Amino acid sequence: MNDHTHWLDNPAHRRWLWRGFLGVLLLTVVVEFAIDLHPHFDLDGVFGFHAWYGFLTCAAMVGVAKLLALLLKRSDTYYDTDDEP
């Protein structure tokens, strides 16, 4: 039996990963000050457009997945058969 735990099981490591992820996300928004984006429409020229558009799109995908799960879910006994030998 292996008593070695995975490094992601340590709460301190997970905390540092979250900080790193949030730092990278913040950095991508701050970099917009230094980059000329050449927007095609007025809306995508708004500061932080790509960040909030990505967040809203992700939230919409989660919502659609939840609705699909309600429509497509089966009961716990769906695969049970009465034909036991």
C-alpha distances in whole Angstrom, upper triangle without the diagonal:
4,6,9,11,14,17,19,18,20,23,25,24,25,28,29,28,31,33,33,33,36,38,38,39,42,43,44,46,48,48,51,53,53,53,56,54,58,57,59,59,60,57,55,57,56,53,50,50,47,45,46,47,43,42,45,44,40,41,43,41,38,41,42,39,39,42,41,38,41,43,40,38,38,37,34,35,37,35,35,37,40,40,37,38
4,6,8,11,14,16,15,16,20,22,20,22,25,25,25,27,30,30,30,33,34,34,36,39,39,40,43,44,45,47,50,50,50,53,51,54,54,56,57,57,54,52,54,53,50,47,48,45,42,44,44,41,40,42,42,38,39,41,39,37,40,41,37,38,41,40,37,40,42,40,38,38,37,34,36,37,36,36,39,41,42,39,40
4,6,10,12,15,13,14,17,19,18,20,23,23,23,26,28,28,29,32,33,33,35,37,38,39,42,43,44,46,49,49,49,52,51,54,54,56,56,57,54,51,53,52,49,46,47,44,41,43,44,40,39,42,41,38,38,41,39,36,39,41,37,37,41,40,38,40,43,40,38,38,38,35,37,38,37,37,40,43,43,41,42
4,7,9,12,10,12,15,16,15,17,20,20,20,23,25,25,26,29,30,30,32,34,35,36,39,40,40,43,45,45,46,49,48,51,51,53,53,54,51,48,50,49,46,43,44,41,38,40,41,38,36,39,39,35,36,39,37,35,38,39,36,36,40,39,37,40,42,40,38,38,38,35,38,39,38,39,41,44,45,43,44
4,6,8,7,8,12,14,12,14,17,17,17,20,22,22,23,25,27,27,29,31,32,33,35,37,38,40,42,43,43,46,45,48,48,50,50,51,48,45,47,45,43,39,41,38,35,37,38,34,33,36,36,32,33,36,33,31,34,36,33,33,37,36,34,36,39,37,35,36,36,33,36,37,36,37,40,43,44,42,43
4,5,5,8,11,12,10,11,15,15,14,17,19,19,20,22,24,24,26,28,29,30,32,34,34,37,39,39,39,42,41,45,44,46,47,47,44,42,43,42,40,36,37,34,32,33,34,31,30,33,32,29,30,33,31,28,32,33,30,31,34,34,32,35,37,35,33,35,35,33,35,36,35,36,40,43,44,42,44
4,5,6,9,9,7,9,12,12,11,14,16,16,17,20,21,21,23,25,26,27,29,31,31,34,36,36,37,40,39,42,42,44,45,45,42,40,41,40,37,34,35,32,30,32,33,29,28,32,31,28,29,32,30,28,32,33,31,31,35,35,33,36,38,37,35,37,37,35,38,38,38,39,43,46,47,45,47
4,5,7,9,6,6,10,10,9,11,14,14,14,17,19,19,21,23,24,25,27,29,30,32,34,35,35,38,37,40,40,42,42,43,39,37,38,37,35,31,32,30,27,28,30,26,25,28,28,24,25,29,27,25,28,30,27,28,31,31,29,32,35,33,32,33,34,32,35,36,35,37,40,44,45,44,46
4,6,9,8,8,11,12,12,14,16,17,17,20,21,22,23,26,27,28,30,31,33,35,37,38,38,41,40,43,43,45,45,45,42,40,41,40,37,33,35,32,29,31,32,29,27,30,30,26,27,30,28,26,29,31,28,28,32,32,29,32,35,33,32,33,33,31,34,35,35,36,39,42,44,42,44
4,6,5,7,9,10,11,13,15,16,17,19,20,22,23,25,26,28,29,30,32,34,36,37,38,41,40,43,43,45,45,45,42,40,41,40,37,33,35,33,30,31,33,30,28,31,31,28,28,32,30,28,31,33,31,30,34,35,32,35,38,37,35,36,36,34,37,38,38,40,43,46,47,46,48
4,5,5,6,9,10,11,12,14,15,17,18,20,21,22,24,26,27,28,30,33,34,35,36,39,38,42,41,44,44,43,40,38,39,37,34,31,33,31,27,29,31,28,26,29,29,26,26,30,29,26,29,31,29,29,33,33,31,33,37,36,34,36,36,34,37,38,39,40,44,46,48,47,49
4,5,5,6,9,10,11,12,14,16,16,19,20,21,22,25,26,27,28,31,33,33,35,38,37,41,41,43,43,43,40,38,38,37,33,30,32,30,27,29,31,28,26,29,30,27,28,31,30,28,31,34,32,31,35,36,34,36,39,39,37,39,39,38,41,42,42,44,47,50,52,50,53
4,5,5,6,9,10,10,12,14,15,16,18,20,21,23,25,25,27,29,31,32,33,36,35,39,39,41,41,41,38,36,37,35,32,29,31,29,26,27,29,26,25,28,29,25,26,30,29,27,30,32,30,30,34,35,33,35,38,37,36,38,39,37,40,41,41,42,46,49,50,49,51
4,5,5,6,9,10,10,12,14,15,17,18,20,21,23,24,26,28,30,31,32,35,34,37,37,39,39,39,36,34,35,33,30,27,28,26,23,24,26,23,22,25,25,22,23,26,25,23,26,29,27,27,30,31,29,32,35,34,33,35,35,34,37,38,38,40,43,46,48,47,50
4,5,5,6,9,10,11,12,14,15,16,18,20,21,22,24,27,28,29,30,34,33,36,36,38,38,38,35,33,34,32,29,25,27,26,22,24,26,23,21,25,26,23,23,27,26,24,27,30,28,28,32,33,31,33,36,36,35,37,38,36,40,40,41,43,46,49,51,50,53
4,5,5,6,9,10,10,12,14,15,16,18,20,21,22,25,26,27,28,32,31,35,35,37,38,37,34,32,33,31,28,25,27,25,22,24,26,23,22,25,26,23,24,28,27,26,29,31,30,30,34,34,33,36,38,38,37,39,40,39,42,43,43,45,48,52,53,52,55
4,5,5,6,9,10,11,12,14,15,17,19,20,21,23,26,26,27,30,29,33,32,35,35,35,32,30,31,29,26,23,25,23,20,22,23,20,19,23,23,20,22,25,24,23,26,28,27,27,31,31,30,33,35,35,34,36,38,36,40,40,40,42,46,49,51,50,52
4,5,5,6,8,10,11,12,14,15,17,18,20,22,24,25,26,29,28,31,31,33,33,33,30,28,29,27,24,21,22,20,17,19,21,18,17,20,21,18,19,23,22,20,23,26,25,25,29,29,28,31,34,33,33,35,36,36,39,39,40,42,45,49,50,50,53
4,6,5,6,9,10,10,12,14,15,16,18,20,22,23,24,28,27,31,30,33,33,33,30,28,28,26,23,20,22,21,17,19,22,19,18,21,23,20,21,25,25,23,26,29,28,28,32,33,32,34,37,37,36,39,40,39,43,43,43,46,49,52,54,54,56
4,5,5,6,9,10,10,12,14,15,16,19,21,21,22,26,25,29,29,32,32,32,29,27,27,26,22,19,22,20,17,19,21,19,18,22,22,20,22,25,25,24,27,29,28,29,32,33,32,35,37,37,37,39,41,40,43,43,44,46,49,53,54,54,56
4,5,5,6,9,10,11,13,14,15,18,20,21,21,24,23,27,26,29,29,29,26,24,25,23,20,17,19,17,14,16,18,15,14,18,19,16,18,21,21,20,23,25,24,25,29,29,29,32,34,34,33,36,38,37,41,40,41,43,47,50,52,52,54
4,5,5,6,8,10,11,12,14,16,18,20,20,23,22,26,25,28,28,27,25,22,23,21,18,15,17,15,12,14,17,15,13,17,18,16,17,21,21,20,23,25,25,26,29,30,30,32,34,34,34,37,39,39,42,42,43,45,49,52,54,54,56
4,5,5,6,9,10,10,12,15,16,17,18,22,21,25,25,28,28,28,25,23,23,21,18,15,18,16,13,16,19,17,16,20,21,19,21,24,24,24,26,29,28,29,32,33,33,36,38,38,38,41,43,42,46,45,46,49,52,55,57,57,59
4,5,5,6,9,10,10,13,15,16,16,19,19,23,23,26,26,26,24,21,21,20,17,14,16,14,12,15,17,15,15,18,19,18,20,23,23,23,25,27,27,28,31,32,32,35,37,37,37,40,42,42,45,44,45,48,51,54,56,56,58
4,5,5,7,9,10,12,14,16,16,18,17,21,20,23,23,23,20,18,19,17,14,11,13,11,8,11,13,11,11,15,16,15,16,19,20,20,22,25,24,26,28,29,30,32,34,34,35,38,40,40,44,43,44,46,50,53,55,55,58
4,5,5,6,9,10,12,14,15,18,17,21,21,24,24,23,20,18,18,16,13,10,13,12,9,12,15,14,13,17,18,17,19,22,22,23,25,27,27,28,31,32,33,35,37,37,38,41,43,43,47,46,47,50,53,56,58,58,61
4,5,5,6,9,11,11,12,16,16,19,20,23,24,23,21,18,18,17,13,11,14,13,11,14,17,15,16,19,20,20,21,24,25,25,28,29,30,31,34,35,35,37,39,40,40,43,45,45,49,48,49,52,55,58,60,60,63
4,6,5,7,10,11,11,13,13,16,17,20,21,20,18,15,15,15,12,9,11,10,8,12,14,12,14,17,17,17,19,22,22,23,26,27,28,29,32,32,33,36,37,38,38,42,44,44,48,47,47,50,53,57,58,59,61
4,5,6,8,10,10,13,12,16,15,19,19,18,16,13,13,12,8,6,9,8,7,10,12,12,13,15,17,17,19,21,22,23,25,27,28,29,31,32,33,35,37,38,39,42,44,45,48,47,48,51,55,58,60,60,63
4,5,6,8,10,13,13,17,17,21,21,20,18,16,14,13,9,9,12,12,11,13,16,16,16,19,21,21,22,25,26,27,29,31,31,33,35,36,37,39,41,42,42,46,48,48,52,51,52,55,58,61,63,63,66
4,5,5,7,10,11,14,16,19,20,19,18,15,14,14,11,10,13,12,12,15,17,16,18,20,21,22,24,26,27,28,30,32,32,34,36,37,38,40,42,42,43,47,49,49,53,52,52,55,59,62,64,64,67
4,5,5,7,8,11,12,16,16,16,15,12,10,10,7,8,10,10,10,13,15,15,17,19,20,21,23,25,26,27,29,30,31,33,35,36,37,40,41,42,43,46,49,49,53,51,52,56,59,62,64,64,67
4,6,8,10,13,14,18,18,17,17,14,12,11,8,10,13,13,14,16,18,19,20,22,23,24,26,28,29,30,32,34,35,37,38,39,41,43,44,45,46,50,52,53,56,55,56,59,62,66,67,68,71
4,7,9,13,15,18,20,19,19,16,14,14,12,13,15,15,16,19,20,20,22,24,25,26,28,30,31,32,34,36,37,39,40,41,43,45,46,47,48,51,54,54,58,56,57,60,63,67,68,69,71
4,6,9,11,15,17,17,17,14,12,13,11,12,14,13,15,18,18,19,21,23,23,25,27,28,29,31,33,34,35,37,39,39,41,43,44,45,46,50,52,53,56,55,55,59,62,65,67,67,70
4,6,9,12,14,14,15,12,10,12,11,13,13,14,16,18,18,19,22,23,24,25,28,29,29,32,33,34,35,38,39,40,42,44,44,45,47,50,53,54,57,55,56,60,63,66,67,68,71
4,6,9,11,12,12,9,7,10,10,11,11,11,14,16,15,16,19,20,20,22,25,25,26,29,30,31,32,34,36,36,38,40,41,42,43,47,50,51,54,52,53,56,59,63,64,65,68
4,7,9,10,12,9,8,11,12,14,13,13,16,18,17,18,21,22,22,24,27,27,27,30,32,32,33,36,37,37,40,42,42,43,45,48,51,53,55,54,54,58,61,64,66,67,69
4,6,7,8,6,5,9,11,12,10,11,15,16,14,16,19,19,19,22,24,24,25,28,29,29,31,33,34,34,37,39,39,40,42,46,49,50,53,51,52,56,58,62,63,65,67
4,7,9,7,8,11,14,15,13,13,17,17,15,17,20,20,19,22,24,24,25,28,29,28,31,33,33,34,36,38,38,39,42,45,48,50,53,50,52,55,58,61,63,64,67
4,5,6,7,10,13,14,11,13,16,16,14,17,19,18,18,22,23,22,24,27,27,27,30,32,32,32,35,37,37,38,40,44,47,49,52,50,51,55,57,61,62,64,67
4,6,5,7,11,13,10,13,16,15,14,17,19,18,19,22,23,23,25,27,27,28,31,32,32,34,36,37,38,39,42,45,48,50,53,51,53,56,59,62,64,65,68
4,5,6,9,10,7,10,13,12,10,14,16,15,15,19,19,19,21,24,24,24,27,29,29,30,33,34,34,36,38,42,45,46,49,48,49,53,55,59,61,62,65
4,5,8,9,6,7,11,11,9,12,14,14,14,17,19,19,20,23,24,24,26,29,29,30,32,34,35,36,38,42,44,46,49,47,48,52,55,58,60,61,64
4,6,9,7,9,12,13,12,15,17,17,18,20,22,22,24,26,27,28,30,32,32,34,36,37,38,39,41,45,48,49,52,51,52,55,58,62,63,64,67
4,6,5,9,11,10,11,14,15,15,17,19,20,21,23,25,25,27,29,30,31,33,35,36,37,39,40,44,47,48,51,50,51,54,57,61,63,64,67
4,6,8,9,10,11,13,14,15,17,19,20,21,23,25,26,27,29,31,32,33,35,37,38,39,41,44,47,48,51,50,51,54,58,61,63,64,67
4,6,5,6,8,10,11,12,14,16,17,18,20,22,23,24,26,27,29,30,32,34,35,36,37,41,43,44,48,46,48,51,54,57,59,60,63
4,5,6,6,8,10,10,12,14,15,16,18,20,21,22,24,26,27,28,30,32,33,34,35,39,42,43,46,45,46,49,52,56,58,59,62
4,6,5,6,8,10,10,12,14,15,16,18,20,21,22,24,26,27,28,30,31,32,34,37,40,41,44,43,44,47,50,54,55,56,59
4,6,5,6,9,10,11,12,14,16,17,18,20,21,23,25,26,27,29,31,31,33,36,39,39,43,42,43,46,49,52,54,55,58
4,5,5,6,8,10,10,12,14,15,16,18,20,21,22,24,26,27,29,30,31,35,37,38,41,40,42,45,48,51,53,54,57
4,5,5,6,8,10,10,12,14,15,16,18,20,21,22,24,26,27,28,30,33,36,37,40,39,40,44,47,50,52,53,56
4,6,5,6,9,10,11,12,14,15,16,18,20,21,22,25,26,27,28,31,34,35,38,37,38,41,44,48,49,50,53
4,5,5,6,9,10,11,12,14,15,17,19,20,21,23,25,26,27,30,32,33,37,36,37,40,43,47,49,49,52
4,5,5,6,9,10,10,12,14,15,16,18,20,21,23,24,25,29,31,33,36,35,36,40,43,46,48,49,52
4,5,5,6,9,10,11,12,14,15,16,18,20,21,22,24,27,30,32,35,33,34,38,41,44,46,47,50
4,5,5,6,9,10,11,12,14,15,17,19,20,21,22,25,28,29,32,31,32,35,39,42,44,45,48
4,5,5,6,9,10,11,13,14,15,17,19,20,21,24,27,28,31,30,32,35,38,41,43,44,47
4,5,5,6,9,10,11,12,14,15,17,18,20,23,26,28,31,29,31,34,37,40,42,44,47
4,5,5,6,9,10,10,12,14,15,16,18,21,24,25,28,27,28,32,35,38,40,41,44
4,6,5,6,9,10,10,13,14,15,16,19,22,23,26,25,27,30,33,36,38,39,42
4,5,5,6,9,10,11,13,14,15,19,21,23,26,25,27,30,33,36,38,40,43
4,5,5,6,9,10,11,12,14,18,20,22,25,23,25,29,31,35,37,38,41
4,5,5,6,9,10,10,11,15,18,20,22,21,22,26,29,32,34,35,38
4,5,5,6,9,10,10,14,16,18,21,20,22,25,28,31,33,35,38
4,5,5,6,9,10,14,16,19,21,20,22,25,28,31,33,35,38
4,5,5,6,8,12,15,17,20,18,20,23,26,29,31,32,36
4,5,5,5,9,12,14,17,15,17,20,23,26,29,30,33
4,6,6,9,11,14,17,15,18,21,23,26,29,30,34
4,6,9,12,15,17,15,18,20,23,25,28,30,33
4,7,10,13,15,12,14,18,20,23,25,27,30
4,7,9,12,10,12,15,18,21,23,25,28
4,7,8,6,9,12,14,17,20,21,25
4,5,5,9,10,13,15,18,20,23
4,6,8,8,12,14,17,18,21
4,6,5,8,11,14,14,18
4,6,8,11,14,15,19
4,6,10,12,13,16
4,7,9,10,13
4,5,7,11
4,6,9
4,6
4
